[in-house]
């Protein structure tokens, strides 16, 4: 219940603060249970993706966010975000992602692994392909572009590409070359969306 109330509040706030244009809305499934792979340029990105896609969305978030205060940590957890320690070899994050996908929830991941401060796309990490290879679900590539920060209603483009079929990720997770290939393939789709996305002021 809290998730849906929180989502509704965020939807209202975001549509007051931003002028959001969704490109490729026809590519958004009518229900959840997919991996959403997006570029990451702003702290606004996770909720932005969450209000554009249908169904429950889960996220990984750096553990420092959960250490700010108990109330903020409680809110994050009830919005289905969970902490991970960056750089640590811990499979619990992937396990939680797979658990949510089995429930029919979406899993939102930023393949670059961190927020880009320049807006340029970085090299993809292995996390997105590790989840995709084990989940057996489609992947939706997403590209987000923001307009001028000081605008009254800041313009935002959320470009959603065609779903990449689950069969594309039927690989051996122990094969590092295949994991790297899948990560590059998914990032390639995001790059393509970026190249086709219109500029905004």
SESEVEX-768904 format. One record per atom (N, C-alpha, C): atom name; y, z, x; residue number from 1. Coordinates in pm, whole numbers, plus 50000, padded with zeros to 5 digits. Each point is the difference from the previous one (the first is absolute). Layout:
# residues N
{node CA, {Y, Z, X}, NUM}
...
This chain:
# residues 201
{node N, {49880, 50000, 50082}, 1}
{node CA, {50120, 50000, 49918}, 1}
{node C, {50126, 50000, 50086}, 1}
{node N, {50002, 50086, 50105}, 2}
{node CA, {50119, 50007, 50086}, 2}
{node C, {50027, 49865, 50065}, 2}
{node N, {49892, 49932, 50041}, 3}
{node CA, {50018, 49870, 50067}, 3}
{node C, {50078, 49904, 49910}, 3}
{node N, {49961, 49991, 49874}, 4}
{node CA, {50063, 49903, 49912}, 4}
{node C, {50142, 50040, 49965}, 4}
{node N, {50025, 50130, 49989}, 5}
{node CA, {50139, 50045, 49978}, 5}
{node C, {50084, 49968, 50123}, 5}
{node N, {49946, 50031, 50119}, 6}
{node CA, {50071, 49971, 50124}, 6}
{node C, {50026, 49852, 50018}, 6}
{node N, {49900, 49918, 49965}, 7}
{node CA, {50016, 49856, 50011}, 7}
{node C, {50110, 49949, 49907}, 7}
{node N, {50004, 50053, 49878}, 8}
{node CA, {50102, 49959, 49904}, 8}
{node C, {50140, 50038, 50048}, 8}
{node N, {50012, 50119, 50057}, 9}
{node CA, {50130, 50045, 50053}, 9}
{node C, {50043, 49911, 50117}, 9}
{node N, {49906, 49971, 50091}, 10}
{node CA, {50031, 49913, 50114}, 10}
{node C, {50035, 49859, 49954}, 10}
{node N, {49930, 49950, 49899}, 11}
{node CA, {50030, 49867, 49945}, 11}
{node C, {50144, 49995, 49952}, 11}
{node N, {50043, 50104, 49927}, 12}
{node CA, {50136, 50005, 49948}, 12}
{node C, {50102, 50008, 50113}, 12}
{node N, {49977, 50090, 50095}, 13}
{node CA, {50093, 50018, 50113}, 13}
{node C, {50012, 49871, 50081}, 13}
{node N, {49886, 49938, 50028}, 14}
{node CA, {50002, 49878, 50082}, 14}
{node C, {50069, 49884, 49929}, 14}
{node N, {49987, 49992, 49868}, 15}
{node CA, {50065, 49891, 49929}, 15}
{node C, {50149, 50026, 49978}, 15}
{node N, {50043, 50123, 50019}, 16}
{node CA, {50143, 50031, 50001}, 16}
{node C, {50058, 49972, 50138}, 16}
{node N, {49929, 50039, 50103}, 17}
{node CA, {50047, 49988, 50138}, 17}
{node C, {49986, 49858, 50054}, 17}
{node N, {49894, 49929, 49959}, 18}
{node CA, {49971, 49869, 50055}, 18}
{node C, {49999, 49892, 49892}, 18}
{node N, {50029, 49878, 50042}, 19}
{node CA, {49980, 49882, 49916}, 19}
{node C, {49875, 49932, 50054}, 19}
{node N, {49886, 50024, 49936}, 20}
{node CA, {49870, 49960, 50054}, 20}
{node C, {49956, 49865, 49941}, 20}
{node N, {49969, 49907, 50089}, 21}
{node CA, {49945, 49871, 49959}, 21}
{node C, {49858, 49989, 50054}, 21}
{node N, {49904, 49981, 49912}, 22}
{node CA, {49860, 49987, 50040}, 22}
{node C, {49963, 49852, 49999}, 22}
{node N, {49957, 49950, 50114}, 23}
{node CA, {49952, 49862, 50013}, 23}
{node C, {49847, 50004, 50004}, 23}
{node N, {49936, 49916, 49922}, 24}
{node CA, {49854, 50000, 49997}, 24}
{node C, {49944, 50106, 49907}, 24}
{node N, {50075, 50032, 49897}, 25}
{node CA, {49953, 50103, 49905}, 25}
{node C, {49865, 49963, 49939}, 25}
{node N, {49973, 49870, 49990}, 26}
{node CA, {49873, 49956, 49942}, 26}
{node C, {49880, 50037, 50087}, 26}
{node N, {50028, 50037, 50126}, 27}
{node CA, {49892, 50040, 50092}, 27}
{node C, {49964, 50148, 49989}, 27}
{node N, {50076, 50074, 49919}, 28}
{node CA, {49973, 50144, 49985}, 28}
{node C, {49889, 50019, 49896}, 28}
{node N, {49889, 50062, 50039}, 29}
{node CA, {49889, 50022, 49905}, 29}
{node C, {50042, 50089, 49883}, 29}
{node N, {49933, 49985, 49889}, 30}
{node CA, {50032, 50079, 49882}, 30}
{node C, {49948, 50144, 50010}, 30}
{node N, {49913, 50024, 50097}, 31}
{node CA, {49951, 50135, 50023}, 31}
{node C, {49988, 50024, 50151}, 31}
{node N, {49975, 50125, 50038}, 32}
{node CA, {49996, 50037, 50140}, 32}
{node C, {49868, 49972, 50068}, 32}
{node N, {49981, 50066, 50114}, 33}
{node CA, {49876, 49985, 50074}, 33}
{node C, {50008, 49899, 50111}, 33}
{node N, {50122, 49976, 50052}, 34}
{node CA, {50017, 49904, 50109}, 34}
{node C, {50072, 50068, 50117}, 34}
{node N, {49998, 49933, 50114}, 35}
{node CA, {50079, 50043, 50116}, 35}
{node C, {50130, 49922, 50000}, 35}
{node N, {50111, 50069, 50016}, 36}
{node CA, {50131, 49936, 50007}, 36}
{node C, {50051, 50015, 50142}, 36}
{node N, {50016, 49888, 50070}, 37}
{node CA, {50042, 50001, 50140}, 37}
{node C, {50142, 49945, 50010}, 37}
{node N, {50094, 50086, 50040}, 38}
{node CA, {50141, 49963, 50000}, 38}
{node C, {50065, 50024, 50135}, 38}
{node N, {50106, 49924, 50026}, 39}
{node CA, {50085, 50034, 50114}, 39}
{node C, {50071, 50132, 49971}, 39}
{node N, {50059, 50061, 50101}, 40}
{node CA, {50058, 50133, 49983}, 40}
{node C, {50133, 50008, 50075}, 40}
{node N, {50110, 49995, 49924}, 41}
{node CA, {50133, 50001, 50062}, 41}
{node C, {50088, 50115, 49952}, 41}
{node N, {49953, 50074, 49899}, 42}
{node CA, {50084, 50106, 49942}, 42}
{node C, {49913, 50111, 49942}, 42}
{node N, {50057, 50119, 49994}, 43}
{node CA, {49931, 50111, 49934}, 43}
{node C, {49988, 49977, 49850}, 43}
{node N, {50075, 49903, 49949}, 44}
{node CA, {49992, 49966, 49858}, 44}
{node C, {49875, 49918, 49968}, 44}
{node N, {49933, 49948, 50101}, 45}
{node CA, {49890, 49906, 49978}, 45}
{node C, {49883, 50054, 49916}, 45}
{node N, {49947, 50119, 50031}, 46}
{node CA, {49882, 50045, 49923}, 46}
{node C, {50025, 50008, 49849}, 46}
{node N, {50109, 50066, 49955}, 47}
{node CA, {50024, 50000, 49855}, 47}
{node C, {50032, 49861, 49946}, 47}
{node N, {50064, 49915, 50082}, 48}
{node CA, {50033, 49864, 49955}, 48}
{node C, {49872, 49926, 49965}, 48}
{node N, {49901, 50009, 50085}, 49}
{node CA, {49872, 49936, 49973}, 49}
{node C, {49933, 50065, 49878}, 49}
{node N, {50009, 50133, 49993}, 50}
{node CA, {49936, 50074, 49893}, 50}
{node C, {50050, 49965, 49861}, 50}
{node N, {50130, 49968, 49988}, 51}
{node CA, {50055, 49968, 49868}, 51}
{node C, {49982, 49852, 49964}, 51}
{node N, {49973, 49916, 50100}, 52}
{node CA, {49981, 49857, 49974}, 52}
{node C, {49857, 49971, 49954}, 52}
{node N, {49903, 50068, 50063}, 53}
{node CA, {49860, 49976, 49966}, 53}
{node C, {49955, 50089, 49886}, 53}
{node N, {49898, 49956, 49930}, 54}
{node CA, {49944, 50075, 49887}, 54}
{node C, {49894, 50097, 50051}, 54}
{node N, {49979, 50106, 49924}, 55}
{node CA, {49897, 50098, 50037}, 55}
{node C, {50050, 50103, 50098}, 55}
{node N, {49911, 50091, 50037}, 56}
{node CA, {50031, 50108, 50094}, 56}
{node C, {49999, 49944, 50142}, 56}
{node N, {50099, 50041, 50080}, 57}
{node CA, {50006, 49959, 50140}, 57}
{node C, {49987, 50123, 50089}, 57}
{node N, {49916, 49990, 50101}, 58}
{node CA, {49987, 50107, 50099}, 58}
{node C, {50057, 49951, 50133}, 58}
{node N, {50044, 50096, 50082}, 59}
{node CA, {50066, 49967, 50125}, 59}
{node C, {49955, 50093, 50111}, 59}
{node N, {50005, 49950, 50122}, 60}
{node CA, {49993, 50087, 50116}, 60}
{node C, {50145, 50032, 50041}, 60}
{node N, {50025, 50120, 50045}, 61}
{node CA, {50134, 50038, 50046}, 61}
{node C, {49987, 50089, 50123}, 61}
{node N, {50096, 49990, 50090}, 62}
{node CA, {49993, 50082, 50121}, 62}
{node C, {50002, 50148, 49963}, 62}
{node N, {49921, 50078, 50071}, 63}
{node CA, {49981, 50139, 49964}, 63}
{node C, {50128, 50082, 50007}, 63}
{node N, {50098, 49954, 50080}, 64}
{node CA, {50127, 50074, 50010}, 64}
{node C, {50071, 50013, 49866}, 64}
{node N, {49981, 49901, 49912}, 65}
{node CA, {50064, 50004, 49869}, 65}
{node C, {49948, 50116, 49915}, 65}
{node N, {49876, 50039, 50025}, 66}
{node CA, {49938, 50106, 49922}, 66}
{node C, {50033, 50139, 50055}, 66}
{node N, {50073, 50002, 50112}, 67}
{node CA, {50034, 50126, 50064}, 67}
{node C, {50145, 50041, 49976}, 67}
{node N, {50075, 49917, 49924}, 68}
{node CA, {50141, 50029, 49975}, 68}
{node C, {50016, 50126, 49915}, 68}
{node N, {49937, 49999, 49884}, 69}
{node CA, {49997, 50120, 49916}, 69}
{node C, {49887, 49986, 49899}, 69}
{node N, {49961, 50111, 49942}, 70}
{node CA, {49883, 50001, 49912}, 70}
{node C, {50021, 49916, 49874}, 70}
{node N, {50122, 50003, 49945}, 71}
{node CA, {50026, 49924, 49877}, 71}
{node C, {49988, 49850, 50026}, 71}
{node N, {50062, 49953, 50109}, 72}
{node CA, {49995, 49858, 50033}, 72}
{node C, {49857, 49956, 50026}, 72}
{node N, {49924, 50085, 50070}, 73}
{node CA, {49859, 49971, 50027}, 73}
{node C, {49921, 49990, 49869}, 73}
{node N, {50027, 50091, 49909}, 74}
{node CA, {49932, 50001, 49870}, 74}
{node C, {50030, 49871, 49923}, 74}
{node N, {50126, 49957, 50001}, 75}
{node CA, {50038, 49878, 49930}, 75}
{node C, {49929, 49879, 50061}, 75}
{node N, {50000, 49991, 50133}, 76}
{node CA, {49933, 49888, 50067}, 76}
{node C, {49853, 49992, 49963}, 76}
{node N, {49934, 50115, 50003}, 77}
{node CA, {49856, 50001, 49970}, 77}
{node C, {49972, 49961, 49856}, 77}
{node N, {50088, 50041, 49909}, 78}
{node CA, {49979, 49965, 49860}, 78}
{node C, {50042, 49857, 49968}, 78}
{node N, {50067, 49935, 50095}, 79}
{node CA, {50027, 49857, 49988}, 79}
{node C, {49895, 49920, 50079}, 79}
{node N, {49893, 50070, 50035}, 80}
{node CA, {49882, 49940, 50065}, 80}
{node C, {50029, 49949, 50141}, 80}
{node N, {50092, 50067, 50069}, 81}
{node CA, {50017, 49976, 50143}, 81}
{node C, {49921, 50107, 50074}, 81}
{node N, {49949, 49967, 50116}, 82}
{node CA, {49926, 50099, 50077}, 82}
{node C, {50033, 49984, 50148}, 82}
{node N, {49996, 50112, 50074}, 83}
{node CA, {50048, 49998, 50138}, 83}
{node C, {49899, 49943, 50099}, 83}
{node N, {50054, 49932, 50100}, 84}
{node CA, {49920, 49955, 50114}, 84}
{node C, {50077, 50030, 50128}, 84}
{node N, {49926, 50025, 50105}, 85}
{node CA, {50062, 50024, 50130}, 85}
{node C, {50001, 49867, 50075}, 85}
{node N, {50118, 49948, 50026}, 86}
{node CA, {50011, 49870, 50065}, 86}
{node C, {49943, 50005, 50141}, 86}
{node N, {49920, 49899, 50032}, 87}
{node CA, {49941, 49991, 50133}, 87}
{node C, {49869, 50074, 50014}, 87}
{node N, {49963, 50079, 49900}, 88}
{node CA, {49876, 50077, 50007}, 88}
{node C, {49883, 49916, 49952}, 88}
{node N, {49885, 50018, 50062}, 89}
{node CA, {49880, 49928, 49958}, 89}
{node C, {49929, 50082, 49892}, 89}
{node N, {50056, 49990, 49880}, 90}
{node CA, {49949, 50080, 49889}, 90}
{node C, {49970, 49906, 49884}, 90}
{node N, {49876, 50000, 49954}, 91}
{node CA, {49960, 49908, 49894}, 91}
{node C, {50027, 50054, 49861}, 91}
{node N, {50056, 50121, 49990}, 92}
{node CA, {50020, 50060, 49868}, 92}
{node C, {50097, 49919, 49915}, 92}
{node N, {50099, 49937, 50066}, 93}
{node CA, {50096, 49917, 49926}, 93}
{node C, {49931, 49881, 49935}, 93}
{node N, {49912, 49936, 50073}, 94}
{node CA, {49926, 49887, 49946}, 94}
{node C, {49906, 50045, 49889}, 94}
{node N, {49938, 50116, 50019}, 95}
{node CA, {49910, 50054, 49897}, 95}
{node C, {50074, 50025, 49870}, 95}
{node N, {50121, 50055, 50009}, 96}
{node CA, {50080, 50026, 49880}, 96}
{node C, {50041, 49869, 49932}, 96}
{node N, {50032, 49900, 50082}, 97}
{node CA, {50036, 49869, 49944}, 97}
{node C, {49883, 49941, 49923}, 97}
{node N, {49882, 50006, 50058}, 98}
{node CA, {49880, 49946, 49936}, 98}
{node C, {49966, 50077, 49873}, 98}
{node N, {50021, 50131, 50005}, 99}
{node CA, {49974, 50084, 49883}, 99}
{node C, {50089, 49959, 49883}, 99}
{node N, {50128, 49978, 50028}, 100}
{node CA, {50093, 49958, 49895}, 100}
{node C, {49967, 49862, 49945}, 100}
{node N, {49964, 49907, 50089}, 101}
{node CA, {49965, 49865, 49957}, 101}
{node C, {49879, 50001, 49907}, 101}
{node N, {49905, 50087, 50027}, 102}
{node CA, {49882, 50012, 49914}, 102}
{node C, {50038, 50047, 49860}, 102}
{node N, {50111, 50073, 49990}, 103}
{node CA, {50047, 50047, 49869}, 103}
{node C, {50081, 49892, 49926}, 103}
{node N, {50022, 49888, 50067}, 104}
{node CA, {50081, 49895, 49939}, 104}
{node C, {50147, 50013, 50031}, 104}
{node N, {50036, 50083, 50099}, 105}
{node CA, {50138, 50014, 50043}, 105}
{node C, {50033, 49896, 50106}, 105}
{node N, {50128, 49967, 50012}, 106}
{node CA, {50046, 49915, 50108}, 106}
{node C, {50018, 50084, 50126}, 106}
{node N, {49983, 49936, 50115}, 107}
{node CA, {50030, 50066, 50127}, 107}
{node C, {50108, 49920, 50070}, 107}
{node N, {50114, 50063, 50026}, 108}
{node CA, {50113, 49935, 50066}, 108}
{node C, {49997, 50033, 50148}, 108}
{node N, {50004, 49896, 50082}, 109}
{node CA, {49997, 50021, 50145}, 109}
{node C, {50100, 49906, 50066}, 109}
{node N, {50061, 50047, 50107}, 110}
{node CA, {50092, 49920, 50078}, 110}
{node C, {49930, 49964, 50130}, 110}
{node N, {49951, 49875, 50012}, 111}
{node CA, {49915, 49961, 50114}, 111}
{node C, {50061, 50027, 50137}, 111}
{node N, {50133, 50001, 50009}, 112}
{node CA, {50064, 50024, 50130}, 112}
{node C, {49984, 50145, 50045}, 112}
{node N, {49969, 50087, 49905}, 113}
{node CA, {49976, 50140, 50035}, 113}
{node C, {50123, 50087, 50007}, 113}
{node N, {50118, 49940, 49999}, 114}
{node CA, {50123, 50077, 50008}, 114}
{node C, {50114, 49915, 49944}, 114}
{node N, {50113, 50065, 49976}, 115}
{node CA, {50115, 49928, 49944}, 115}
{node C, {50072, 49921, 50109}, 115}
{node N, {50034, 49876, 49968}, 116}
{node CA, {50075, 49915, 50093}, 116}
{node C, {50148, 50032, 49990}, 116}
{node N, {50062, 50032, 50111}, 117}
{node CA, {50142, 50033, 50001}, 117}
{node C, {50087, 49876, 50012}, 117}
{node N, {49940, 49887, 50036}, 118}
{node CA, {50076, 49877, 50018}, 118}
{node C, {49981, 49902, 49884}, 118}
{node N, {49900, 50026, 49917}, 119}
{node CA, {49969, 49908, 49892}, 119}
{node C, {49900, 49893, 50039}, 119}
{node N, {49973, 49990, 50130}, 120}
{node CA, {49902, 49903, 50048}, 120}
{node C, {49859, 50053, 49977}, 120}
{node N, {49906, 49909, 49979}, 121}
{node CA, {49862, 50040, 49980}, 121}
{node C, {49933, 50028, 50134}, 121}
{node N, {49925, 50110, 50005}, 122}
{node CA, {49930, 50037, 50123}, 122}
{node C, {49854, 49958, 49995}, 122}
{node N, {49927, 50038, 50103}, 123}
{node CA, {49857, 49968, 50006}, 123}
{node C, {49923, 50091, 49905}, 123}
{node N, {49901, 49946, 49929}, 124}
{node CA, {49923, 50081, 49907}, 124}
{node C, {49902, 50092, 50072}, 124}
{node N, {49979, 50118, 49943}, 125}
{node CA, {49899, 50093, 50050}, 125}
{node C, {49867, 49971, 49931}, 125}
{node N, {49899, 50075, 50038}, 126}
{node CA, {49866, 49974, 49947}, 126}
{node C, {49975, 50067, 49865}, 126}
{node N, {50088, 50091, 49959}, 127}
{node CA, {49975, 50077, 49878}, 127}
{node C, {49977, 49916, 49877}, 127}
{node N, {50085, 49899, 49980}, 128}
{node CA, {49989, 49918, 49879}, 128}
{node C, {49867, 49926, 49995}, 128}
{node N, {49954, 49947, 50112}, 129}
{node CA, {49873, 49927, 50000}, 129}
{node C, {49880, 50094, 49990}, 129}
{node N, {50013, 50121, 50054}, 130}
{node CA, {49892, 50097, 49989}, 130}
{node C, {49976, 50038, 49854}, 130}
{node N, {50109, 50021, 49927}, 131}
{node CA, {49988, 50034, 49858}, 131}
{node C, {49949, 49880, 49921}, 131}
{node N, {50057, 49882, 50027}, 132}
{node CA, {49962, 49880, 49926}, 132}
{node C, {49852, 49966, 50020}, 132}
{node N, {49951, 50017, 50123}, 133}
{node CA, {49861, 49966, 50030}, 133}
{node C, {49902, 50092, 49930}, 133}
{node N, {50040, 50125, 49975}, 134}
{node CA, {49910, 50096, 49938}, 134}
{node C, {50016, 50010, 49849}, 134}
{node N, {50118, 49963, 49950}, 135}
{node CA, {50028, 50019, 49857}, 135}
{node C, {49941, 49890, 49913}, 135}
{node N, {49995, 49877, 50051}, 136}
{node CA, {49950, 49890, 49918}, 136}
{node C, {50089, 49968, 49882}, 136}
{node N, {50134, 50006, 50022}, 137}
{node CA, {50096, 49970, 49894}, 137}
{node C, {50102, 49899, 50053}, 137}
{node N, {50071, 49932, 49912}, 138}
{node CA, {50102, 49904, 50045}, 138}
{node C, {50119, 50071, 50066}, 138}
{node N, {50076, 49922, 50076}, 139}
{node CA, {50121, 50050, 50066}, 139}
{node C, {50119, 49918, 49951}, 139}
{node N, {50106, 50071, 49960}, 140}
{node CA, {50123, 49933, 49958}, 140}
{node C, {50103, 50010, 50113}, 140}
{node N, {50038, 49887, 50063}, 141}
{node CA, {50106, 50005, 50102}, 141}
{node C, {50137, 50010, 49933}, 141}
{node N, {50087, 50080, 50059}, 142}
{node CA, {50133, 50024, 49942}, 142}
{node C, {50106, 49996, 50110}, 142}
{node N, {50113, 49939, 49967}, 143}
{node CA, {50114, 50004, 50092}, 143}
{node C, {50121, 50052, 49924}, 143}
{node N, {50069, 50098, 50060}, 144}
{node CA, {50119, 50061, 49938}, 144}
{node C, {50122, 49968, 50086}, 144}
{node N, {50107, 49956, 49935}, 145}
{node CA, {50127, 49974, 50071}, 145}
{node C, {50113, 50067, 49924}, 145}
{node N, {50085, 50071, 50073}, 146}
{node CA, {50114, 50070, 49940}, 146}
{node C, {50131, 49929, 50033}, 146}
{node N, {50094, 50009, 49906}, 147}
{node CA, {50134, 49949, 50023}, 147}
{node C, {50088, 50104, 50064}, 147}
{node N, {50130, 49981, 49992}, 148}
{node CA, {50096, 50090, 50064}, 148}
{node C, {49986, 50142, 49948}, 148}
{node N, {50004, 50095, 50094}, 149}
{node CA, {49972, 50140, 49966}, 149}
{node C, {50111, 50062, 49916}, 149}
{node N, {50124, 49957, 50017}, 150}
{node CA, {50112, 50063, 49932}, 150}
{node C, {50034, 49936, 49866}, 150}
{node N, {49919, 49905, 49958}, 151}
{node CA, {50024, 49936, 49871}, 151}
{node C, {49980, 50100, 49887}, 151}
{node N, {50073, 49979, 49889}, 152}
{node CA, {49990, 50092, 49886}, 152}
{node C, {49857, 50006, 49947}, 152}
{node N, {49943, 49884, 49978}, 153}
{node CA, {49856, 49991, 49969}, 153}
{node C, {49938, 49911, 50106}, 153}
{node N, {49940, 50062, 50097}, 154}
{node CA, {49946, 49927, 50115}, 154}
{node C, {49890, 49904, 49955}, 154}
{node N, {50013, 49875, 50041}, 155}
{node CA, {49901, 49899, 49962}, 155}
{node C, {49872, 50018, 50081}, 155}
{node N, {49888, 49980, 49933}, 156}
{node CA, {49869, 50010, 50066}, 156}
{node C, {49911, 49888, 49948}, 156}
{node N, {49930, 49937, 50093}, 157}
{node CA, {49898, 49902, 49962}, 157}
{node C, {49864, 50058, 50035}, 157}
{node N, {49909, 49999, 49904}, 158}
{node CA, {49861, 50039, 50025}, 158}
{node C, {49917, 49875, 49973}, 158}
{node N, {49948, 49942, 50106}, 159}
{node CA, {49923, 49876, 49989}, 159}
{node C, {49851, 50032, 50009}, 159}
{node N, {49926, 49962, 49897}, 160}
{node CA, {49857, 50030, 49991}, 160}
{node C, {49920, 49871, 50014}, 160}
{node N, {49913, 49996, 50099}, 161}
{node CA, {49918, 49880, 50022}, 161}
{node C, {49873, 50001, 49917}, 161}
{node N, {49929, 49889, 50004}, 162}
{node CA, {49873, 49991, 49929}, 162}
{node C, {49900, 50098, 50060}, 162}
{node N, {49915, 50055, 49914}, 163}
{node CA, {49900, 50095, 50046}, 163}
{node C, {49904, 49935, 50099}, 163}
{node N, {49974, 50069, 50109}, 164}
{node CA, {49899, 49957, 50095}, 164}
{node C, {49866, 50055, 49952}, 164}
{node N, {49901, 49915, 49975}, 165}
{node CA, {49874, 50045, 49939}, 165}
{node C, {49923, 50097, 50089}, 165}
{node N, {49926, 50089, 49936}, 166}
{node CA, {49923, 50101, 50072}, 166}
{node C, {49902, 49937, 50098}, 166}
{node N, {49949, 49880, 49966}, 167}
{node CA, {49903, 49933, 50086}, 167}
{node C, {50056, 49971, 50139}, 167}
{node N, {50132, 49990, 50009}, 168}
{node CA, {50065, 49971, 50129}, 168}
{node C, {49982, 50114, 50100}, 168}
{node N, {49965, 50118, 49949}, 169}
{node CA, {49995, 50118, 50086}, 169}
{node C, {49858, 50052, 50020}, 169}
{node N, {49902, 49917, 49967}, 170}
{node CA, {49860, 50039, 50016}, 170}
{node C, {49960, 49986, 50147}, 170}
{node N, {50041, 50096, 50080}, 171}
{node CA, {49975, 49995, 50144}, 171}
{node C, {49935, 50131, 50046}, 171}
{node N, {49952, 49999, 50122}, 172}
{node CA, {49944, 50120, 50062}, 172}
{node C, {50116, 50083, 50057}, 172}
{node N, {50017, 50123, 49949}, 173}
{node CA, {50113, 50082, 50045}, 173}
{node C, {49986, 50043, 50146}, 173}
{node N, {49883, 49982, 50056}, 174}
{node CA, {49980, 50034, 50141}, 174}
{node C, {50045, 49887, 50093}, 174}
{node N, {50025, 49883, 49941}, 175}
{node CA, {50040, 49884, 50080}, 175}
{node C, {50152, 50000, 50013}, 175}
{node N, {50050, 50041, 50115}, 176}
{node CA, {50145, 50014, 50020}, 176}
{node C, {50073, 49865, 49991}, 176}
{node N, {49931, 49893, 50042}, 177}
{node CA, {50064, 49868, 49992}, 177}
{node C, {50021, 49959, 49855}, 177}
{node N, {49902, 50030, 49914}, 178}
{node CA, {50013, 49969, 49858}, 178}
{node C, {50106, 50086, 49934}, 178}
{node N, {50005, 50126, 50036}, 179}
{node CA, {50103, 50090, 49947}, 179}
{node C, {50139, 49947, 50037}, 179}
{node N, {50016, 49961, 50124}, 180}
{node CA, {50129, 49946, 50047}, 180}
{node C, {50034, 49871, 49926}, 180}
{node N, {49898, 49915, 49979}, 181}
{node CA, {50023, 49872, 49931}, 181}
{node C, {50047, 50023, 49857}, 181}
{node N, {49937, 50094, 49931}, 182}
{node CA, {50037, 50028, 49861}, 182}
{node C, {50142, 50056, 49992}, 182}
{node N, {50034, 50091, 50091}, 183}
{node CA, {50136, 50056, 50001}, 183}
{node C, {50103, 49889, 50020}, 183}
{node N, {49972, 49908, 50093}, 184}
{node CA, {50092, 49891, 50026}, 184}
{node C, {50010, 49906, 49879}, 184}
{node N, {49889, 49979, 49931}, 185}
{node CA, {50001, 49915, 49882}, 185}
{node C, {50089, 50057, 49890}, 185}
{node N, {49985, 50131, 49976}, 186}
{node CA, {50081, 50065, 49897}, 186}
{node C, {50148, 49997, 50039}, 186}
{node N, {50029, 50029, 50127}, 187}
{node CA, {50139, 49997, 50045}, 187}
{node C, {50055, 49858, 49993}, 187}
{node N, {49915, 49901, 50023}, 188}
{node CA, {50043, 49861, 49989}, 188}
{node C, {50047, 49966, 49860}, 188}
{node N, {49934, 50056, 49900}, 189}
{node CA, {50042, 49978, 49861}, 189}
{node C, {50136, 50063, 49973}, 189}
{node N, {50023, 50118, 50058}, 190}
{node CA, {50130, 50068, 49984}, 190}
{node C, {50109, 49920, 50070}, 190}
{node N, {49969, 49946, 50118}, 191}
{node CA, {50096, 49917, 50073}, 191}
{node C, {50037, 49878, 49917}, 191}
{node N, {49901, 49939, 49935}, 192}
{node CA, {50025, 49883, 49916}, 192}
{node C, {50092, 50035, 49884}, 192}
{node N, {49978, 50117, 49940}, 193}
{node CA, {50088, 50044, 49891}, 193}
{node C, {50143, 50020, 50050}, 193}
{node N, {50012, 50056, 50120}, 194}
{node CA, {50133, 50020, 50059}, 194}
{node C, {50071, 49867, 50020}, 194}
{node N, {49928, 49902, 50052}, 195}
{node CA, {50060, 49869, 50027}, 195}
{node C, {50046, 49931, 49873}, 195}
{node N, {49931, 50026, 49890}, 196}
{node CA, {50033, 49935, 49874}, 196}
{node C, {50097, 50080, 49913}, 196}
{node N, {50025, 50126, 50037}, 197}
{node CA, {50088, 50086, 49919}, 197}
{node C, {50146, 49959, 50020}, 197}
{node N, {50076, 49993, 49894}, 198}
{node CA, {50142, 49963, 50013}, 198}
{node C, {50080, 50111, 50068}, 198}
{node N, {50106, 49960, 50069}, 199}
{node CA, {50093, 50097, 50058}, 199}
{node C, {50082, 50063, 49888}, 199}
{node N, {50039, 50125, 50019}, 200}
{node CA, {50084, 50066, 49901}, 200}
{node C, {50116, 50072, 50070}, 200}
{node N, {50109, 50020, 49927}, 201}
{node CA, {50116, 50067, 50061}, 201}
{node C, {50008, 50145, 49957}, 201}
